[in-house]
Amino acid sequence: MTNTPLRTIVVGFGKIASGLEADAKMARYFKYATHAQVLKDHPNFNWVGVVDPENDAQVAARDRWGVAHVGSELAKIIAATDPEVVIITAPPETRLSIINQCPNLKSAFVEKPLNLIAQEGDELVDTCFKRGINLQVNFWRRGDQIFHELAIDRLAELVGTPKAIFATYGNGLRNNASHMIDFIRMLLGEITAVQANGSVSPLTNSALPGDVQVPFSATLENGSVVSIQPVDFTNYREVGLDIWGSHGRLTIFQEGLSIHHYPVTKNRALEDENEINSDAGMLIESTVSTALYNLYDNLYAATVDNAPLVSSGTSAIRTENIINAVISSAGRSCERVILE
């Protein structure tokens, strides 16, 4: 039996929805860097509409991607397409209104953050729950094949029990730190407490209005503590994770493009001692190229078969509550904050 593709529209057609694929370096490593690339190829989504106020975006949607219904007025595109799925890259404060205008919506896919001005994300999650709408959030690492395997059992096989964990992020707490926090939750378990390790610093030219950076630590359910430090992207980029376990080390650097495992070996300088072989790691081939596509696979399965979402709105709100707790800690002289 052939699956019937889901009628899908995109609201907000900027770089995240379309445009990043034009970056030659990104194209080398990411087969699917944008929503447009996935929607063009995925057989289970019928991409029928784009809404964007900018003429250049409309032209690109119509001429480059072949979308039939393109315009600046959401109501007209909804009337013409009756979408079952909406992809929203528009700002957080607009999303609830967009959802409410789609009478037969089954699923939505949105970008982080969910909350930016007030509690608009909480309202969005609540509305989607009440209407039975699947809400997927683009924490793309949750769609990656290798990361999924690590979360299930492969991480324990490679490193044993995580003991010392270090992470870096740049360009904003609500921007890239949210990805790292969510990734830590995915691989290592829930975060039960956080503590700022310094003051909040404002960012100039941040990707998200009013975003900040702050060093902090996060305590996991098993008692391990993750140290998370910001780096200045004007020097170099790194959103990375370094996990030292009871019998090995795993590094995930260059935003998932570089993954290395370092086993325990005999210490080279002392008898009857061991060491982590940190100068001779074994490369694990990255699968980030198709992570976004896999999130769409999961969204389709949730829509037609009630499969659980791998990056739900409820989970995303948990990540944002952790960020709020970090900021609260910094404002309370770096007091430790216990999470509910």
Secondary structure, DSSP 4 states (H G I P E B T S, - for coil): -PPPPEEEEEE--STTTTTGGG-HHHHHH-S--SHHHHHHH-TTEEEEEEE-S-HHHHHIIIIIS--SEEES-HHHHHHHH--SEEEE-S-HHHHHHHHHT-TT--EEEEPSPS-SSSSHHHHHHHHHHHHT-EEEE--GGGG-HHHHHIIIIIHHHHHSSEEEEEEEE-S-IIIIIHHHHHHHHHHH--EEEEEESS--EE-TT-SSTT-EE--EEEEETTS-EEEEEE--TTT-----EEEEESSEEEEEEGGGTEEEEEEEEE-SSSTT-EEE-TTSPEEE---GGGHHHHHHHHHHHHHHH-PPPSSBHHHHHHHHHHHHHHHHHHHTTT--EE--
